[in-house]
Amino acid sequence: MVHAPARPPVGAPPVRINLYSDTQTRPTAAMRDAMMAAEVGDEQFGDDPTVTALCDRMAGLMGKEAAIFLPSGTMCNVIAIVTHCRPGDEVLAHETAHILSSEGGVHAALAGTQIHPLQGARGMFSAETLRAAIRPRTRHAPPQSLLEVEQTANIGGGAVWPQAELDAVVAVAREEGWATHMDGARLMNAVVATGIPAKEMVAGFDSVWLDFTKGLGAPLGAVLAGSSEFIDTAWRWKQRLGGAMRQAGICAAGCLYALDHHIDRLAEDHANAKALARGLRQIPGIAVEEPDTNLVFFDPAGTGLASAELVKALRLQGVQISMLGGRIRACLHLDVTAAMVEETLGLIRAEVAKA
Ligand SMILES: *Cc1c(COP(=O)(O)O)cnc(C)c1O
């Protein structure tokens, strides 16, 4: 079993326009300068001032008592689930959730939990759907203990949960006595798109995390926030999993830089996503979902060109873009300009004309 990056087709030039993922952003020169200048200490000892500053800042931003710096978003999800749940418990999440499809089965392997896949459009589900999934409290049924939502919903097309819908599913969880966890890998995209402050958006959640390596452009790091008690237990798991670090302030400085300089600019990514969707919609035969944030999913099948063919043709012209479940996903981020979006649209129009 190997996970190798897809090899570029023979003869492909270097990538000029990278729409593949916002994880592929590179730290800017100014972010690297901030990292170089970071004050550091031993993070495991609670002695790294830059990590402490980042955690304090994130706890404040999320309106939670405490926060913990972790190497990745996946580790945030693992630690949150293992902290909230006991082996044999059931987690309720959307059927396209990252915890179900993209974390190597870790929640079964390590937490001993099973995940109940909920259905609903665009990576979201209604309070009615959630209610219908409630199991009787018998000796036969797995105990249900955690509600998990993604904001934004990645496979849902970067969709933003409307606040009323979020509040409604949280209310069901509260009635049932479940804990609530938000996978906020792209939470700040939802915050920028709606204007709702993060702490209001996540008020109903016992734990929430933000990834710094997506559109925020840092090379490493995610921060998980919650109550002091929750974070104490999370620290034990961080240590157990080998996630406790040393002079991690070098990385935390990149995250602090992103909080200062890369949040407001997410609006540019959203505008570029809308421009791309608008341009694609004008090409007959391309089906496009209207983006809420920085992800644009489209299907060129109606042009006579299969997704894989179009992806390959673009890659041969230096444009890298991904395929997810038969659709094409374009991801807008700080390394993609409005001019690059126009250029990509021109290349797609030319390919469709040839088809
Ligand atoms: C990227 C992502 C993760 C995992 O984060 P990593 O930092 O890559 O481990 C989890 N959930 C969602 C929705 C994501 O997009």
Ligand as a Chemical Component Dictionary entry (heavy atoms), coordinates in Angstrom:
data_LIG
# 
_chem_comp.id                   LIG 
_chem_comp.type                 NON-POLYMER 
_chem_comp.pdbx_formal_charge   0 
_chem_comp.three_letter_code    LIG 
# 
loop_
_chem_comp_atom.comp_id 
_chem_comp_atom.atom_id 
_chem_comp_atom.alt_atom_id 
_chem_comp_atom.type_symbol 
_chem_comp_atom.charge 
_chem_comp_atom.model_Cartn_x 
_chem_comp_atom.model_Cartn_y 
_chem_comp_atom.model_Cartn_z 
_chem_comp_atom.pdbx_ordinal 
LIG C1 C1 C 0 -7.346  19.207 5.915 1  
LIG C2 C2 C 0 -8.485  18.784 6.733 2  
LIG C3 C3 C 0 -8.308  18.028 7.893 3  
LIG C4 C4 C 0 -6.956  17.498 8.332 4  
LIG O1 O1 O 0 -6.017  18.484 8.569 5  
LIG P1 P1 P 0 -4.455  18.161 8.400 6  
LIG O2 O2 O 0 -3.806  19.397 8.951 7  
LIG O3 O3 O 0 -4.220  17.949 6.941 8  
LIG O4 O4 O 0 -4.149  16.951 9.210 9  
LIG C5 C5 C 0 -9.425  17.707 8.635 10 
LIG N1 N1 N 0 -10.642 18.117 8.263 11 
LIG C6 C6 C 0 -10.860 18.847 7.159 12 
LIG C7 C7 C 0 -12.247 19.285 6.807 13 
LIG C8 C8 C 0 -9.790  19.200 6.341 14 
LIG O5 O5 O 0 -10.014 19.900 5.220 15 
# 
loop_
_chem_comp_bond.comp_id 
_chem_comp_bond.atom_id_1 
_chem_comp_bond.atom_id_2 
_chem_comp_bond.value_order 
_chem_comp_bond.pdbx_ordinal 
LIG C1 C2 SING 1  
LIG C2 C3 SING 2  
LIG C2 C8 DOUB 3  
LIG C3 C4 SING 4  
LIG C3 C5 DOUB 5  
LIG C4 O1 SING 6  
LIG O1 P1 SING 7  
LIG P1 O2 DOUB 8  
LIG P1 O3 SING 9  
LIG P1 O4 SING 10 
LIG C5 N1 SING 11 
LIG N1 C6 DOUB 12 
LIG C6 C7 SING 13 
LIG C6 C8 SING 14 
LIG C8 O5 SING 15 
# 
